[in-house]
């Protein structure tokens, strides 16, 4: 789009309905609440033709009714807010739901969610946060929890959740959730989801440098969830074991004829979770059995935090170096070998080292 006279635009005004949109492997621009409140992702409004380069900073402003809350970067404003944004953006809340501070967490939970679900959400982030903070170090500021439910969404149903720096969020959309939330396994699935996403917060900004290494941060978050839930909810052990068994089967299928790195490069993002869980749990168990550290995998991530203070993306070589520093050469070499080889049992190779 360009001006008829060829000169550059000074401003563009766009009017749109704040509705949820399912974007593959990306966060939707809006997450409506049942009470008319709204969450929006600032990154969807960065004005780049494609991917933003050179780490630009964006001046943003927001105006709403004076009696409405704006939750921005962990702070509560009224009516008007101005800020600068960058990187992947953040979620900003506008609405009437009263934010609640409890156990070091600022929570905005949709009042249209069933009370049992709201109570679980209110409980899970603080306890998972405390578990991870004790092993990986506290966050620079208290985290924010957003949970929204759009039962009026008409185009199917689903859930999107994730984590951005200092924020964990989940959005339920579609009327079907009213019955799904009453099913026996829902509470376990929701806890696992929040254990995983909260785990990302305590990776302290470290993520994989490329697609072939996405098993590092996604798989570690899955392993963190496994360890945390075994410790905090021992009664869920059968469900955890079933989830691990499913991950092993899924990973074996994904790597039967290609290596994990190749599967991820070709876009099989599910392998990052399944194979990543298998690999990171194997590393955790190898460390614990060898006596190298009772914190297992968390010891590797503390080492990684020390090695990666520059904030660059973590490569497979970086991860192998951190594993070697904690668990030794055998585990590190087995890790590299299994990610680059098709048709191998990823955890068996590492298990042979102890």
ZAMARGU-4260 file (C-alpha; in steps of 0.2 Angstrom, whole numbers, plus 5000, padded with zeros to 4 digits):
<rodrens>
0) 5000/5000/5000 | 5007/5017/4996 | 5001/5035/4994 | 4995/5041/4977 | 5009/5054/4976
5) 5022/5042/4981 | 5027/5051/4997 | 5029/5041/5013 | 5014/5039/5026 | 5016/5049/5042
10) 5002/5039/5050 | 4990/5025/5047 | 4974/5022/5056 | 4966/5005/5057 | 4949/5000/5065
15) 4947/4981/5070 | 4936/4971/5081 | 4946/4964/5096 | 4943/4945/5092 | 4954/4930/5095
20) 4963/4923/5080 | 4972/4906/5080 | 4990/4910/5073 | 5001/4894/5070 | 5015/4895/5082
25) 5012/4913/5086 | 5001/4922/5099 | 4984/4929/5094 | 4982/4948/5094 | 4968/4948/5106
30) 4961/4937/5120 | 4944/4943/5125 | 4938/4939/5143 | 4920/4934/5147 | 4916/4950/5156
35) 4921/4961/5142 | 4939/4964/5147 | 4953/4961/5135 | 4971/4956/5133 | 4981/4961/5118
40) 4998/4956/5112 | 5009/4971/5108 | 5020/4961/5096 | 5006/4960/5084 | 5006/4979/5081
45) 5025/4981/5078 | 5025/4989/5061 | 5038/4978/5051 | 5035/4972/5034 | 5042/4955/5039
50) 5053/4951/5054 | 5059/4966/5064 | 5077/4968/5063 | 5090/4978/5073 | 5080/4977/5089
55) 5069/4992/5087 | 5060/5000/5101 | 5042/5005/5099 | 5033/5020/5107 | 5015/5014/5112
60) 5001/5023/5121 | 4984/5017/5126 | 4968/5026/5132 | 4952/5019/5139 | 4939/5024/5152
65) 4947/5031/5168 | 4939/5018/5179 | 4946/5004/5169 | 4962/4995/5174 | 4977/4993/5163
70) 4990/4980/5168 | 5007/4983/5160 | 5024/4976/5164 | 5017/4971/5181 | 5010/4988/5185
75) 4992/4994/5187 | 4988/5010/5178 | 4971/5019/5176 | 4964/5026/5160 | 4980/5030/5151
80) 4997/5021/5149 | 5012/5025/5138 | 5028/5014/5136 | 5041/5008/5125 | 5041/4990/5118
85) 5053/4978/5110 | 5059/4960/5106 | 5043/4949/5106 | 5032/4961/5114 | 5021/4958/5129
90) 5003/4956/5134 | 4993/4971/5141 | 4977/4969/5150 | 4962/4982/5149 | 4947/4979/5159
95) 4937/4978/5175 | 4943/4962/5183 | 4951/4966/5199 | 4970/4961/5199 | 4975/4951/5214
100) 4992/4950/5222 | 4995/4934/5231 | 5011/4925/5236 | 5022/4936/5225 | 5011/4935/5209
105) 4999/4947/5201 | 4984/4937/5194 | 4970/4943/5182 | 4958/4928/5181 | 4943/4929/5171
110) 4927/4928/5182 | 4918/4918/5169 | 4929/4903/5172 | 4922/4890/5184 | 4927/4893/5202
115) 4936/4877/5203 | 4947/4882/5188 | 4950/4899/5195 | 4955/4892/5212 | 4968/4880/5203
120) 4975/4894/5193 | 4977/4905/5208 | 4986/4891/5217 | 4997/4884/5203 | 5008/4898/5197
125) 5014/4903/5215 | 5019/4886/5220 | 5027/4881/5204 | 5036/4898/5204 | 5042/4895/5222
130) 5048/4877/5217 | 5058/4884/5202 | 5065/4900/5211 | 5073/4889/5224 | 5082/4879/5210
135) 5085/4892/5197 | 5085/4909/5206 | 5071/4922/5208 | 5064/4932/5194 | 5069/4951/5193
140) 5051/4956/5197 | 5035/4946/5202 | 5027/4937/5188 | 5010/4941/5181 | 4996/4928/5177
145) 4983/4931/5164 | 4969/4918/5162 | 4954/4922/5150 | 4939/4912/5144 | 4929/4917/5128
150) 4914/4905/5128 | 4906/4915/5114 | 4920/4910/5101 | 4910/4902/5087 | 4924/4895/5076
155) 4928/4879/5085 | 4937/4878/5102 | 4954/4877/5109 | 4967/4884/5121 | 4982/4894/5118
160) 4995/4898/5132 | 5013/4903/5133 | 5025/4914/5142 | 5034/4930/5139 | 5046/4938/5150
165) 5038/4940/5167 | 5021/4934/5161 | 5011/4917/5160 | 4995/4917/5151 | 4981/4905/5145
170) 4966/4908/5134 | 4952/4896/5133 | 4940/4899/5118 | 4924/4890/5113 | 4908/4885/5122
175) 4914/4867/5123 | 4926/4871/5137 | 4911/4872/5149 | 4910/4853/5148 | 4928/4850/5145
180) 4933/4858/5162 | 4923/4846/5172 | 4932/4830/5165 | 4943/4820/5177 | 4960/4824/5168
185) 4957/4842/5166 | 4965/4847/5182 | 4981/4837/5178 | 4982/4844/5161 | 4980/4862/5167
190) 4993/4860/5181 | 5005/4852/5168 | 5002/4867/5156 | 5006/4880/5170 | 5021/4870/5176
195) 5028/4870/5159 | 5025/4888/5155 | 5031/4894/5172 | 5047/4884/5169 | 5050/4895/5154
200) 5050/4910/5165 | 5064/4903/5176 | 5074/4899/5160 | 5078/4918/5163 | 5076/4922/5144
205) 5087/4908/5137 | 5080/4900/5122 | 5086/4890/5107 | 5096/4898/5094 | 5088/4889/5079
210) 5074/4877/5075 | 5085/4861/5076 | 5089/4865/5094 | 5071/4869/5100 | 5071/4853/5110
215) 5082/4862/5122 | 5071/4875/5130 | 5054/4866/5126 | 5060/4849/5132 | 5068/4856/5147
220) 5052/4865/5152 | 5043/4848/5149 | 5056/4840/5161 | 5054/4854/5174 | 5035/4851/5174
225) 5038/4832/5177 | 5050/4835/5191 | 5040/4849/5199 | 5023/4839/5198 | 5031/4823/5205
230) 5037/4833/5220 | 5022/4844/5223 | 5008/4832/5217 | 5014/4814/5221 | 4997/4807/5217
235) 4998/4812/5199 | 5013/4799/5196 | 5002/4787/5185 | 4997/4802/5174 | 5015/4808/5173
240) 5021/4791/5168 | 5008/4789/5155 | 5013/4806/5148 | 5031/4801/5147 | 5027/4784/5139
245) 5017/4794/5126 | 5032/4806/5123 | 5043/4791/5120 | 5032/4783/5107 | 5030/4800/5098
250) 5048/4803/5098 | 5052/4786/5092 | 5040/4789/5077 | 5048/4806/5073 | 5066/4800/5073
255) 5064/4782/5066 | 5071/4788/5049 | 5078/4805/5052 | 5088/4813/5066 | 5080/4824/5079
260) 5089/4839/5072 | 5082/4835/5054 | 5065/4832/5061 | 5065/4849/5069 | 5073/4858/5054
265) 5058/4851/5043 | 5045/4859/5055 | 5040/4844/5066 | 5039/4855/5081 | 5030/4842/5092
270) 5046/4832/5092 | 5054/4847/5102 | 5042/4843/5116 | 5042/4824/5115 | 5060/4820/5111
275) 5065/4835/5122 | 5056/4828/5137 | 5065/4811/5134 | 5082/4819/5132 | 5081/4831/5147
280) 5074/4818/5159 | 5088/4806/5154 | 5101/4820/5158 | 5092/4823/5175 | 5092/4805/5180
285) 5111/4803/5174 | 5116/4817/5185 | 5106/4811/5200 | 5112/4793/5199 | 5130/4799/5197
290) 5130/4810/5212 | 5135/4825/5202 | 5121/4835/5209 | 5105/4832/5218 | 5096/4845/5208
295) 5099/4835/5192 | 5094/4845/5176 | 5092/4861/5186 | 5111/4860/5189 | 5114/4861/5170
300) 5103/4876/5169 | 5112/4885/5182 | 5128/4882/5173 | 5120/4888/5157 | 5114/4904/5165
305) 5132/4907/5170 | 5139/4903/5153 | 5126/4913/5143 | 5126/4930/5152 | 5127/4939/5135
310) 5109/4933/5132 | 5113/4925/5115 | 5102/4910/5109 | 5108/4893/5116 | 5115/4881/5103
315) 5116/4863/5104 | 5135/4865/5107 | 5132/4877/5121 | 5120/4865/5129 | 5132/4850/5127
320) 5145/4860/5135 | 5135/4864/5150 | 5130/4846/5152 | 5148/4841/5151 | 5153/4853/5164
325) 5140/4845/5176 | 5138/4826/5170 | 5154/4823/5161 | 5160/4818/5143 | 5150/4802/5141
330) 5133/4810/5144 | 5138/4825/5134 | 5144/4815/5119 | 5129/4803/5120 | 5118/4818/5119
335) 5126/4825/5104 | 5126/4808/5095 | 5108/4805/5098 | 5102/4821/5092 | 5111/4819/5076
340) 5107/4800/5072 | 5091/4792/5066 | 5083/4777/5074 | 5092/4777/5091 | 5084/4776/5108
345) 5088/4794/5114 | 5087/4790/5133 | 5096/4773/5132 | 5112/4780/5125 | 5113/4792/5140
350) 5108/4779/5152 | 5123/4768/5147 | 5134/4782/5154 | 5130/4778/5172
</rodrens>
